[in-house]
Amino acid sequence: MKFFENKKIWKKIVIILLIIMLFQFALTTPVVKAEDNDEGVGGILLGPIMKLIVAIGDRNP
């Protein structure tokens, strides 16, 4: 039971765990499984709205 009462050992264990957690967050690569569809950035609903805005912006003064 002296193992649990020793503060030096607990400090070392905490430091080791913090270093492991730091490396886990710093060295992992994010996994992104997003697919690019034919609809573009806004999807099906934003396509006609963007076409309208572009048509209004392209008119001659």
All heavy atoms as a GROMACS GRO file, in nm:
protein
  481
    1MET      N    1   0.081  -0.120   0.000
    1MET     CA    2   0.000   0.000   0.000
    1MET      C    3   0.086   0.127   0.000
    1MET      O    4   0.035   0.234  -0.022
    1MET     CB    5  -0.093   0.002   0.121
    1MET     CG    6  -0.198  -0.110   0.119
    1MET     SD    7  -0.300  -0.115  -0.028
    1MET     CE    8  -0.403   0.025  -0.002
    2LYS      N    9   0.215   0.112   0.028
    2LYS     CA   10   0.301   0.228   0.026
    2LYS      C   11   0.315   0.284  -0.116
    2LYS      O   12   0.346   0.400  -0.134
    2LYS     CB   13   0.438   0.193   0.082
    2LYS     CG   14   0.441   0.177   0.230
    2LYS     CD   15   0.576   0.217   0.280
    2LYS     CE   16   0.568   0.221   0.431
    2LYS     NZ   17   0.651   0.322   0.485
    3PHE      N   18   0.292   0.197  -0.213
    3PHE     CA   19   0.301   0.241  -0.352
    3PHE      C   20   0.200   0.352  -0.381
    3PHE      O   21   0.230   0.447  -0.451
    3PHE     CB   22   0.275   0.122  -0.446
    3PHE     CG   23   0.272   0.159  -0.591
    3PHE    CD1   24   0.389   0.183  -0.660
    3PHE    CD2   25   0.152   0.172  -0.658
    3PHE    CE1   26   0.386   0.217  -0.794
    3PHE    CE2   27   0.148   0.205  -0.791
    3PHE     CZ   28   0.266   0.228  -0.859
    4PHE      N   29   0.081   0.342  -0.326
    4PHE     CA   30  -0.024   0.441  -0.349
    4PHE      C   31  -0.004   0.568  -0.267
    4PHE      O   32  -0.065   0.671  -0.295
    4PHE     CB   33  -0.161   0.381  -0.318
    4PHE     CG   34  -0.199   0.271  -0.412
    4PHE    CD1   35  -0.201   0.141  -0.370
    4PHE    CD2   36  -0.231   0.298  -0.545
    4PHE    CE1   37  -0.236   0.039  -0.456
    4PHE    CE2   38  -0.266   0.198  -0.632
    4PHE     CZ   39  -0.267   0.067  -0.588
    5GLU      N   40   0.078   0.562  -0.166
    5GLU     CA   41   0.102   0.679  -0.082
    5GLU      C   42   0.225   0.758  -0.125
    5GLU      O   43   0.245   0.870  -0.079
    5GLU     CB   44   0.119   0.633   0.064
    5GLU     CG   45  -0.007   0.572   0.121
    5GLU     CD   46   0.015   0.515   0.260
    5GLU    OE1   47   0.127   0.529   0.314
    5GLU    OE2   48  -0.080   0.458   0.315
    6ASN      N   49   0.306   0.704  -0.212
    6ASN     CA   50   0.428   0.769  -0.255
    6ASN      C   51   0.395   0.876  -0.360
    6ASN      O   52   0.349   0.846  -0.469
    6ASN     CB   53   0.525   0.666  -0.312
    6ASN     CG   54   0.663   0.722  -0.328
    6ASN    OD1   55   0.684   0.842  -0.313
    6ASN    ND2   56   0.758   0.635  -0.358
    7LYS      N   57   0.419   1.003  -0.326
    7LYS     CA   58   0.383   1.114  -0.415
    7LYS      C   59   0.477   1.124  -0.535
    7LYS      O   60   0.436   1.168  -0.642
    7LYS     CB   61   0.383   1.246  -0.338
    7LYS     CG   62   0.269   1.256  -0.241
    7LYS     CD   63   0.264   1.393  -0.177
    7LYS     CE   64   0.146   1.403  -0.083
    7LYS     NZ   65   0.136   1.534  -0.022
    8LYS      N   66   0.601   1.083  -0.520
    8LYS     CA   67   0.695   1.089  -0.632
    8LYS      C   68   0.651   0.996  -0.745
    8LYS      O   69   0.659   1.031  -0.862
    8LYS     CB   70   0.836   1.052  -0.586
    8LYS     CG   71   0.903   1.155  -0.501
    8LYS     CD   72   1.044   1.112  -0.465
    8LYS     CE   73   1.112   1.218  -0.380
    8LYS     NZ   74   1.248   1.176  -0.344
    9ILE      N   75   0.607   0.878  -0.709
    9ILE     CA   76   0.562   0.782  -0.810
    9ILE      C   77   0.437   0.835  -0.880
    9ILE      O   78   0.424   0.825  -1.003
    9ILE     CB   79   0.538   0.644  -0.746
    9ILE    CG1   80   0.671   0.585  -0.700
    9ILE    CG2   81   0.470   0.550  -0.846
    9ILE    CD1   82   0.659   0.454  -0.626
   10TRP      N   83   0.344   0.892  -0.805
   10TRP     CA   84   0.221   0.946  -0.866
   10TRP      C   85   0.253   1.060  -0.961
   10TRP      O   86   0.192   1.072  -1.067
   10TRP     CB   87   0.122   0.992  -0.757
   10TRP     CG   88   0.041   0.879  -0.703
   10TRP    CD1   89   0.050   0.826  -0.579
   10TRP    CD2   90  -0.057   0.803  -0.772
   10TRP    NE1   91  -0.036   0.722  -0.566
   10TRP    CE2   92  -0.104   0.706  -0.683
   10TRP    CE3   93  -0.110   0.807  -0.900
   10TRP    CZ2   94  -0.202   0.614  -0.718
   10TRP    CZ3   95  -0.208   0.715  -0.935
   10TRP    CH2   96  -0.253   0.620  -0.846
   11LYS      N   97   0.348   1.146  -0.924
   11LYS     CA   98   0.386   1.256  -1.012
   11LYS      C   99   0.446   1.204  -1.142
   11LYS      O  100   0.415   1.254  -1.250
   11LYS     CB  101   0.486   1.349  -0.942
   11LYS     CG  102   0.424   1.436  -0.837
   11LYS     CD  103   0.529   1.527  -0.775
   11LYS     CE  104   0.469   1.612  -0.666
   11LYS     NZ  105   0.568   1.700  -0.604
   12LYS      N  106   0.529   1.101  -1.132
   12LYS     CA  107   0.587   1.042  -1.253
   12LYS      C  108   0.481   0.978  -1.341
   12LYS      O  109   0.484   0.992  -1.464
   12LYS     CB  110   0.694   0.939  -1.215
   12LYS     CG  111   0.818   1.000  -1.155
   12LYS     CD  112   0.918   0.894  -1.115
   12LYS     CE  113   1.039   0.957  -1.049
   12LYS     NZ  114   1.137   0.857  -1.005
   13ILE      N  115   0.388   0.910  -1.280
   13ILE     CA  116   0.280   0.846  -1.357
   13ILE      C  117   0.195   0.952  -1.427
   13ILE      O  118   0.160   0.937  -1.544
   13ILE     CB  119   0.194   0.756  -1.265
   13ILE    CG1  120   0.274   0.635  -1.221
   13ILE    CG2  121   0.066   0.713  -1.336
   13ILE    CD1  122   0.206   0.548  -1.118
   14VAL      N  123   0.164   1.059  -1.358
   14VAL     CA  124   0.083   1.166  -1.418
   14VAL      C  125   0.158   1.232  -1.532
   14VAL      O  126   0.100   1.259  -1.639
   14VAL     CB  127   0.041   1.269  -1.310
   14VAL    CG1  128  -0.017   1.393  -1.374
   14VAL    CG2  129  -0.057   1.207  -1.213
   15ILE      N  130   0.285   1.256  -1.515
   15ILE     CA  131   0.366   1.319  -1.622
   15ILE      C  132   0.372   1.227  -1.744
   15ILE      O  133   0.356   1.272  -1.858
   15ILE     CB  134   0.506   1.354  -1.570
   15ILE    CG1  135   0.497   1.470  -1.471
   15ILE    CG2  136   0.600   1.388  -1.684
   15ILE    CD1  137   0.626   1.502  -1.400
   16ILE      N  138   0.391   1.097  -1.722
   16ILE     CA  139   0.396   1.002  -1.833
   16ILE      C  140   0.262   0.999  -1.907
   16ILE      O  141   0.257   0.999  -2.030
   16ILE     CB  142   0.437   0.863  -1.783
   16ILE    CG1  143   0.583   0.864  -1.741
   16ILE    CG2  144   0.413   0.757  -1.890
   16ILE    CD1  145   0.628   0.740  -1.669
   17LEU      N  146   0.152   0.997  -1.833
   17LEU     CA  147   0.020   0.996  -1.895
   17LEU      C  148  -0.007   1.124  -1.974
   17LEU      O  149  -0.066   1.121  -2.083
   17LEU     CB  150  -0.089   0.974  -1.790
   17LEU     CG  151  -0.096   0.833  -1.732
   17LEU    CD1  152  -0.200   0.827  -1.620
   17LEU    CD2  153  -0.128   0.733  -1.839
   18LEU      N  154   0.036   1.237  -1.921
   18LEU     CA  155   0.019   1.364  -1.993
   18LEU      C  156   0.100   1.366  -2.122
   18LEU      O  157   0.053   1.415  -2.225
   18LEU     CB  158   0.057   1.481  -1.904
   18LEU     CG  159  -0.042   1.514  -1.791
   18LEU    CD1  160   0.015   1.623  -1.702
   18LEU    CD2  161  -0.176   1.554  -1.848
   19ILE      N  162   0.221   1.314  -2.118
   19ILE     CA  163   0.304   1.309  -2.239
   19ILE      C  164   0.241   1.217  -2.343
   19ILE      O  165   0.235   1.250  -2.462
   19ILE     CB  166   0.447   1.265  -2.203
   19ILE    CG1  167   0.517   1.375  -2.125
   19ILE    CG2  168   0.526   1.229  -2.328
   19ILE    CD1  169   0.651   1.336  -2.068
   20ILE      N  170   0.189   1.103  -2.299
   20ILE     CA  171   0.123   1.011  -2.393
   20ILE      C  172   0.001   1.077  -2.455
   20ILE      O  173  -0.021   1.067  -2.577
   20ILE     CB  174   0.085   0.880  -2.320
   20ILE    CG1  175   0.210   0.801  -2.287
   20ILE    CG2  176  -0.010   0.796  -2.406
   20ILE    CD1  177   0.186   0.681  -2.199
   21MET      N  178  -0.079   1.146  -2.376
   21MET     CA  179  -0.197   1.214  -2.430
   21MET      C  180  -0.159   1.326  -2.525
   21MET      O  181  -0.224   1.346  -2.628
   21MET     CB  182  -0.284   1.268  -2.315
   21MET     CG  183  -0.356   1.159  -2.240
   21MET     SD  184  -0.447   1.217  -2.095
   21MET     CE  185  -0.538   1.352  -2.157
   22LEU      N  186  -0.053   1.398  -2.495
   22LEU     CA  187  -0.007   1.505  -2.583
   22LEU      C  188   0.035   1.450  -2.718
   22LEU      O  189  -0.004   1.502  -2.824
   22LEU     CB  190   0.110   1.579  -2.518
   22LEU     CG  191   0.175   1.688  -2.603
   22LEU    CD1  192   0.080   1.806  -2.617
   22LEU    CD2  193   0.305   1.732  -2.542
   23PHE      N  194   0.112   1.343  -2.719
   23PHE     CA  195   0.154   1.283  -2.845
   23PHE      C  196   0.037   1.221  -2.921
   23PHE      O  197   0.035   1.221  -3.043
   23PHE     CB  198   0.264   1.179  -2.821
   23PHE     CG  199   0.399   1.240  -2.804
   23PHE    CD1  200   0.467   1.230  -2.684
   23PHE    CD2  201   0.459   1.308  -2.908
   23PHE    CE1  202   0.592   1.286  -2.668
   23PHE    CE2  203   0.585   1.366  -2.894
   23PHE     CZ  204   0.651   1.354  -2.773
   24GLN      N  205  -0.059   1.169  -2.849
   24GLN     CA  206  -0.175   1.110  -2.914
   24GLN      C  207  -0.252   1.217  -2.991
   24GLN      O  208  -0.294   1.194  -3.105
   24GLN     CB  209  -0.266   1.045  -2.810
   24GLN     CG  210  -0.391   0.984  -2.871
   24GLN     CD  211  -0.481   0.924  -2.766
   24GLN    OE1  212  -0.450   0.923  -2.647
   24GLN    NE2  213  -0.595   0.873  -2.808
   25PHE      N  214  -0.270   1.334  -2.935
   25PHE     CA  215  -0.344   1.440  -3.003
   25PHE      C  216  -0.259   1.512  -3.107
   25PHE      O  217  -0.309   1.558  -3.208
   25PHE     CB  218  -0.398   1.542  -2.902
   25PHE     CG  219  -0.511   1.489  -2.820
   25PHE    CD1  220  -0.499   1.475  -2.683
   25PHE    CD2  221  -0.630   1.451  -2.879
   25PHE    CE1  222  -0.602   1.426  -2.607
   25PHE    CE2  223  -0.734   1.401  -2.804
   25PHE     CZ  224  -0.721   1.388  -2.667
   26ALA      N  225  -0.130   1.521  -3.084
   26ALA     CA  226  -0.044   1.597  -3.175
   26ALA      C  227  -0.004   1.517  -3.298
   26ALA      O  228   0.015   1.575  -3.405
   26ALA     CB  229   0.082   1.642  -3.100
   27LEU      N  230   0.009   1.388  -3.287
   27LEU     CA  231   0.063   1.309  -3.396
   27LEU      C  232  -0.041   1.229  -3.475
   27LEU      O  233  -0.006   1.161  -3.570
   27LEU     CB  234   0.170   1.212  -3.343
   27LEU     CG  235   0.290   1.279  -3.277
   27LEU    CD1  236   0.386   1.174  -3.224
   27LEU    CD2  237   0.363   1.371  -3.374
   28THR      N  238  -0.167   1.235  -3.436
   28THR     CA  239  -0.268   1.161  -3.510
   28THR      C  240  -0.309   1.241  -3.634
   28THR      O  241  -0.308   1.363  -3.637
   28THR     CB  242  -0.392   1.136  -3.424
   28THR    OG1  243  -0.443   1.259  -3.378
   28THR    CG2  244  -0.360   1.045  -3.308
   29THR      N  245  -0.346   1.169  -3.739
   29THR     CA  246  -0.394   1.233  -3.861
   29THR      C  247  -0.545   1.218  -3.867
   29THR      O  248  -0.599   1.110  -3.841
   29THR     CB  249  -0.332   1.168  -3.986
   29THR    OG1  250  -0.361   1.029  -3.985
   29THR    CG2  251  -0.181   1.187  -3.988
   30PRO      N  252  -0.615   1.324  -3.900
   30PRO     CA  253  -0.760   1.314  -3.906
   30PRO      C  254  -0.803   1.229  -4.025
   30PRO      O  255  -0.747   1.237  -4.134
   30PRO     CB  256  -0.806   1.459  -3.922
   30PRO     CG  257  -0.689   1.530  -3.979
   30PRO     CD  258  -0.567   1.458  -3.928
   31VAL      N  259  -0.905   1.148  -4.005
   31VAL     CA  260  -0.959   1.064  -4.110
   31VAL      C  261  -1.088   1.129  -4.160
   31VAL      O  262  -1.184   1.142  -4.086
   31VAL     CB  263  -0.987   0.922  -4.058
   31VAL    CG1  264  -1.047   0.836  -4.167
   31VAL    CG2  265  -0.860   0.860  -4.004
   32VAL      N  266  -1.084   1.172  -4.285
   32VAL     CA  267  -1.200   1.238  -4.344
   32VAL      C  268  -1.250   1.150  -4.457
   32VAL      O  269  -1.176   1.116  -4.548
   32VAL     CB  270  -1.163   1.378  -4.396
   32VAL    CG1  271  -1.283   1.443  -4.462
   32VAL    CG2  272  -1.110   1.464  -4.284
   33LYS      N  273  -1.377   1.115  -4.450
   33LYS     CA  274  -1.434   1.029  -4.552
   33LYS      C  275  -1.544   1.103  -4.628
   33LYS      O  276  -1.646   1.045  -4.663
   33LYS     CB  277  -1.489   0.902  -4.488
   33LYS     CG  278  -1.381   0.816  -4.427
   33LYS     CD  279  -1.437   0.688  -4.373
   33LYS     CE  280  -1.325   0.604  -4.314
   33LYS     NZ  281  -1.375   0.479  -4.259
   34ALA      N  282  -1.524   1.230  -4.652
   34ALA     CA  283  -1.621   1.309  -4.725
   34ALA      C  284  -1.604   1.285  -4.874
   34ALA      O  285  -1.493   1.270  -4.924
   34ALA     CB  286  -1.605   1.457  -4.693
   35GLU      N  287  -1.715   1.282  -4.945
   35GLU     CA  288  -1.711   1.260  -5.088
   35GLU      C  289  -1.756   1.388  -5.159
   35GLU      O  290  -1.846   1.458  -5.113
   35GLU     CB  291  -1.803   1.145  -5.127
   35GLU     CG  292  -1.759   1.012  -5.073
   35GLU     CD  293  -1.854   0.900  -5.111
   35GLU    OE1  294  -1.945   0.926  -5.193
   35GLU    OE2  295  -1.838   0.790  -5.060
   36ASP      N  296  -1.695   1.416  -5.273
   36ASP     CA  297  -1.733   1.531  -5.353
   36ASP      C  298  -1.837   1.485  -5.455
   36ASP      O  299  -1.807   1.409  -5.545
   36ASP     CB  300  -1.611   1.590  -5.423
   36ASP     CG  301  -1.643   1.720  -5.494
   36ASP    OD1  302  -1.744   1.784  -5.455
   36ASP    OD2  303  -1.569   1.759  -5.584
   37ASN      N  304  -1.958   1.532  -5.438
   37ASN     CA  305  -2.066   1.494  -5.529
   37ASN      C  306  -2.070   1.589  -5.648
   37ASN      O  307  -2.004   1.691  -5.652
   37ASN     CB  308  -2.200   1.496  -5.456
   37ASN     CG  309  -2.205   1.392  -5.345
   37ASN    OD1  310  -2.139   1.289  -5.356
   37ASN    ND2  311  -2.281   1.418  -5.242
   38ASP      N  312  -2.153   1.554  -5.747
   38ASP     CA  313  -2.166   1.637  -5.866
   38ASP      C  314  -2.244   1.765  -5.838
   38ASP      O  315  -2.242   1.858  -5.919
   38ASP     CB  316  -2.238   1.558  -5.977
   38ASP     CG  317  -2.151   1.444  -6.028
   38ASP    OD1  318  -2.028   1.457  -6.017
   38ASP    OD2  319  -2.206   1.346  -6.078
   39GLU      N  320  -2.312   1.773  -5.726
   39GLU     CA  321  -2.394   1.890  -5.697
   39GLU      C  322  -2.309   2.012  -5.663
   39GLU      O  323  -2.355   2.124  -5.667
   39GLU     CB  324  -2.490   1.862  -5.582
   39GLU     CG  325  -2.597   1.764  -5.614
   39GLU     CD  326  -2.556   1.621  -5.580
   39GLU    OE1  327  -2.468   1.603  -5.494
   39GLU    OE2  328  -2.609   1.529  -5.641
   40GLY      N  329  -2.187   1.994  -5.626
   40GLY     CA  330  -2.099   2.106  -5.592
   40GLY      C  331  -2.097   2.134  -5.443
   40GLY      O  332  -2.124   2.047  -5.362
   41VAL      N  333  -2.069   2.258  -5.408
   41VAL     CA  334  -2.047   2.292  -5.268
   41VAL      C  335  -2.177   2.291  -5.189
   41VAL      O  336  -2.185   2.235  -5.082
   41VAL     CB  337  -1.980   2.432  -5.257
   41VAL    CG1  338  -1.968   2.473  -5.112
   41VAL    CG2  339  -1.846   2.431  -5.325
   42GLY      N  340  -2.281   2.353  -5.241
   42GLY     CA  341  -2.404   2.368  -5.164
   42GLY      C  342  -2.504   2.258  -5.182
   42GLY      O  343  -2.607   2.255  -5.114
   43GLY      N  344  -2.480   2.166  -5.270
   43GLY     CA  345  -2.574   2.057  -5.290
   43GLY      C  346  -2.682   2.093  -5.392
   43GLY      O  347  -2.671   2.187  -5.470
   44ILE      N  348  -2.786   2.014  -5.391
   44ILE     CA  349  -2.894   2.029  -5.489
   44ILE      C  350  -2.972   2.159  -5.466
   44ILE      O  351  -3.014   2.225  -5.561
   44ILE     CB  352  -2.988   1.908  -5.481
   44ILE    CG1  353  -2.911   1.782  -5.522
   44ILE    CG2  354  -3.109   1.926  -5.571
   44ILE    CD1  355  -2.989   1.654  -5.499
   45LEU      N  356  -2.993   2.198  -5.343
   45LEU     CA  357  -3.077   2.314  -5.314
   45LEU      C  358  -3.008   2.448  -5.342
   45LEU      O  359  -3.073   2.545  -5.381
   45LEU     CB  360  -3.122   2.311  -5.167
   45LEU     CG  361  -3.211   2.193  -5.129
   45LEU    CD1  362  -3.238   2.196  -4.981
   45LEU    CD2  363  -3.339   2.196  -5.208
   46LEU      N  364  -2.878   2.453  -5.322
   46LEU     CA  365  -2.808   2.579  -5.342
   46LEU      C  366  -2.774   2.603  -5.489
   46LEU      O  367  -2.753   2.718  -5.529
   46LEU     CB  368  -2.679   2.581  -5.258
   46LEU     CG  369  -2.604   2.714  -5.251
   46LEU    CD1  370  -2.692   2.820  -5.188
   46LEU    CD2  371  -2.476   2.700  -5.174
   47GLY      N  372  -2.772   2.498  -5.572
   47GLY     CA  373  -2.736   2.511  -5.713
   47GLY      C  374  -2.823   2.611  -5.789
   47GLY      O  375  -2.769   2.703  -5.854
   48PRO      N  376  -2.957   2.599  -5.787
   48PRO     CA  377  -3.040   2.696  -5.859
   48PRO      C  378  -3.030   2.838  -5.804
   48PRO      O  379  -3.035   2.935  -5.881
   48PRO     CB  380  -3.182   2.643  -5.838
   48PRO     CG  381  -3.167   2.500  -5.805
   48PRO     CD  382  -3.035   2.487  -5.737
   49ILE      N  383  -3.010   2.851  -5.674
   49ILE     CA  384  -2.997   2.985  -5.615
   49ILE      C  385  -2.868   3.050  -5.664
   49ILE      O  386  -2.866   3.169  -5.700
   49ILE     CB  387  -3.000   2.977  -5.461
   49ILE    CG1  388  -3.137   2.926  -5.415
   49ILE    CG2  389  -2.969   3.112  -5.398
   49ILE    CD1  390  -3.145   2.895  -5.268
   50MET      N  391  -2.760   2.974  -5.670
   50MET     CA  392  -2.633   3.029  -5.719
   50MET      C  393  -2.641   3.063  -5.868
   50MET      O  394  -2.585   3.164  -5.912
   50MET     CB  395  -2.519   2.929  -5.694
   50MET     CG  396  -2.481   2.914  -5.548
   50MET     SD  397  -2.431   3.068  -5.470
   50MET     CE  398  -2.282   3.103  -5.559
   51LYS      N  399  -2.713   2.982  -5.944
   51LYS     CA  400  -2.730   3.013  -6.086
   51LYS      C  401  -2.808   3.144  -6.103
   51LYS      O  402  -2.776   3.225  -6.191
   51LYS     CB  403  -2.803   2.900  -6.157
   51LYS     CG  404  -2.716   2.778  -6.178
   51LYS     CD  405  -2.793   2.669  -6.252
   51LYS     CE  406  -2.708   2.544  -6.266
   51LYS     NZ  407  -2.781   2.435  -6.332
   52LEU      N  408  -2.908   3.169  -6.019
   52LEU     CA  409  -2.984   3.293  -6.025
   52LEU      C  410  -2.895   3.412  -5.990
   52LEU      O  411  -2.898   3.514  -6.060
   52LEU     CB  412  -3.102   3.286  -5.929
   52LEU     CG  413  -3.186   3.414  -5.916
   52LEU    CD1  414  -3.258   3.443  -6.047
   52LEU    CD2  415  -3.283   3.404  -5.802
   53ILE      N  416  -2.816   3.399  -5.886
   53ILE     CA  417  -2.728   3.509  -5.845
   53ILE      C  418  -2.624   3.537  -5.952
   53ILE      O  419  -2.595   3.654  -5.986
   53ILE     CB  420  -2.661   3.477  -5.710
   53ILE    CG1  421  -2.767   3.476  -5.600
   53ILE    CG2  422  -2.551   3.576  -5.676
   53ILE    CD1  423  -2.718   3.424  -5.467
   54VAL      N  424  -2.568   3.433  -6.013
   54VAL     CA  425  -2.470   3.452  -6.119
   54VAL      C  426  -2.535   3.516  -6.241
   54VAL      O  427  -2.477   3.605  -6.306
   54VAL     CB  428  -2.403   3.317  -6.155
   54VAL    CG1  429  -2.320   3.328  -6.282
   54VAL    CG2  430  -2.315   3.271  -6.040
   55ALA      N  431  -2.657   3.475  -6.275
   55ALA     CA  432  -2.728   3.533  -6.391
   55ALA      C  433  -2.756   3.680  -6.369
   55ALA      O  434  -2.744   3.761  -6.461
   55ALA     CB  435  -2.857   3.456  -6.417
   56ILE      N  436  -2.795   3.716  -6.247
   56ILE     CA  437  -2.822   3.858  -6.216
   56ILE      C  438  -2.691   3.938  -6.222
   56ILE      O  439  -2.688   4.049  -6.273
   56ILE     CB  440  -2.889   3.872  -6.078
   56ILE    CG1  441  -3.031   3.814  -6.084
   56ILE    CG2  442  -2.892   4.017  -6.033
   56ILE    CD1  443  -3.099   3.806  -5.949
   57GLY      N  444  -2.584   3.882  -6.174
   57GLY     CA  445  -2.454   3.949  -6.174
   57GLY      C  446  -2.393   3.961  -6.314
   57GLY      O  447  -2.314   4.052  -6.341
   58ASP      N  448  -2.429   3.872  -6.407
   58ASP     CA  449  -2.372   3.873  -6.541
   58ASP      C  450  -2.444   3.966  -6.639
   58ASP      O  451  -2.398   3.982  -6.752
   58ASP     CB  452  -2.372   3.731  -6.598
   58ASP     CG  453  -2.260   3.647  -6.543
   58ASP    OD1  454  -2.167   3.706  -6.486
   58ASP    OD2  455  -2.266   3.523  -6.554
   59ARG      N  456  -2.554   4.023  -6.600
   59ARG     CA  457  -2.630   4.106  -6.694
   59ARG      C  458  -2.552   4.232  -6.729
   59ARG      O  459  -2.472   4.283  -6.650
   59ARG     CB  460  -2.768   4.142  -6.640
   59ARG     CG  461  -2.764   4.238  -6.525
   59ARG     CD  462  -2.905   4.276  -6.482
   59ARG     NE  463  -2.903   4.370  -6.376
   59ARG     CZ  464  -2.904   4.501  -6.392
   59ARG    NH1  465  -2.910   4.551  -6.512
   59ARG    NH2  466  -2.900   4.581  -6.288
   60ASN      N  467  -2.576   4.284  -6.847
   60ASN     CA  468  -2.508   4.406  -6.892
   60ASN      C  469  -2.584   4.528  -6.843
   60ASN      O  470  -2.707   4.534  -6.853
   60ASN     CB  471  -2.501   4.408  -7.045
   60ASN     CG  472  -2.406   4.301  -7.095
   60ASN    OD1  473  -2.309   4.269  -7.028
   60ASN    ND2  474  -2.433   4.247  -7.211
   61PRO      N  475  -2.516   4.631  -6.799
   61PRO     CA  476  -2.584   4.751  -6.751
   61PRO      C  477  -2.642   4.836  -6.862
   61PRO      O  478  -2.614   4.838  -6.971
   61PRO     CB  479  -2.478   4.828  -6.676
   61PRO     CG  480  -2.348   4.768  -6.709
   61PRO     CD  481  -2.374   4.637  -6.774
   0.00000   0.00000   0.00000
